Amino acid sequence: MAKQKKNKINVVYSTNPNFGFEFDEDEAQETLPNDAQLLRVLIDRKQRKGKEVTLIEGFVGEAEDLKELGKTLKSKCGVGGTIKEGVIIIQGNHRDKIMDILKTDGYKVKRVGG
């Protein structure tokens, strides 16, 4: 219910018992083709007790396609990981391997950080 309050537009006071609020719809983004995507790959240790993870950011598209890409990367690297807030998190330092996998799949890849 709290989510509905955030998406209300043109909120007015009304004594009409049949008044209905207009809600702002979240539009699903269409997945761009692989060669149009620019993915950033970086290593992160912050708030992870010194353990390294590889982050893949910048994917534009539907959540299902992002999950599929994350599943593919996890299986090819043989490690665990997750997808949170549009970012793929792979356990361990696998930046070079992931960059090679993404390049062979046709993505444009940019290395971020050292």
C-alpha positions, 0 to 999 in steps of 0.5 A: 500500500505504501508503494501506491502512495508514492506513485499517485499523480495529481493528488487532490482532496475530494469528497466524491466517494467514487473518486479514483486516484491516477497512478504513475505506471512503471514502464518496462524497459525494452532490452537493447541488443547486445552490441548497443549495451555498454557494460561496466565491469569493476571489482568492489570490496566495500562493506564485504569484510575485505572479500572481492566481488565483481560488479557488472553495471549498465545493463538496459533492459528487462529484469528477466534478461538481466537475470539470464545474463547473471545466471550465464556469467555465474555458471561460466565462472563456476561461482555464486552471485546475485542480481540486485538493483540492476547490478550483477554481483559475482563472487570473487575477482573474475573481471578479466574472465567476465570481460572476455565472456561479455565480449564474445557475446557481443557486448561493449565492455568497459573496465572500471578501476585499476 
